[in-house]
């Protein structure tokens, strides 16, 4: 089990490399800063993750 923490965000378990985890967390933080509605945050996360590295993810 890997634990990775930045900016009060925690990745408890991941099947990704450390670099991919950092990138996904960065995209998540960016999404929260840009949008207020959860559906907009989730949409931005999904599109960014698919575009950049993964085909599916759980938030």
C-alpha positions, -999 to 999 in steps of 0.1 A, spaced: 0 0 0 15 33 -10 7 66 7 15 99 -10 4 132 3 5 167 -12 -15 198 -2 -37 177 22 -45 153 -6 -37 116 0 -33 88 -25 -40 57 -3 -35 30 -29 -26 32 -66 -16 10 -95 5 38 -110 41 49 -110 51 76 -86 54 101 -115 18 93 -127 5 97 -91 21 131 -89 6 141 -123 -28 128 -114 -27 147 -81 -16 179 -99 -46 176 -123 -69 171 -94 -57 201 -75 -59 222 -107 -95 210 -112 -106 220 -77 -90 254 -82 -107 260 -116 -142 248 -108 -167 250 -80 -193 224 -89 -184 187 -83 -197 177 -117 -174 202 -134 -144 191 -113 -151 154 -121 -156 162 -158 -123 181 -160 -105 153 -141 -119 127 -164 -110 145 -196 -75 154 -184 -67 120 -171 -79 103 -203 -60 128 -224 -28 125 -204 -24 90 -191 -52 67 -180 -84 53 -194 -104 51 -161 -101 63 -126 -120 65 -93 -122 98 -74 
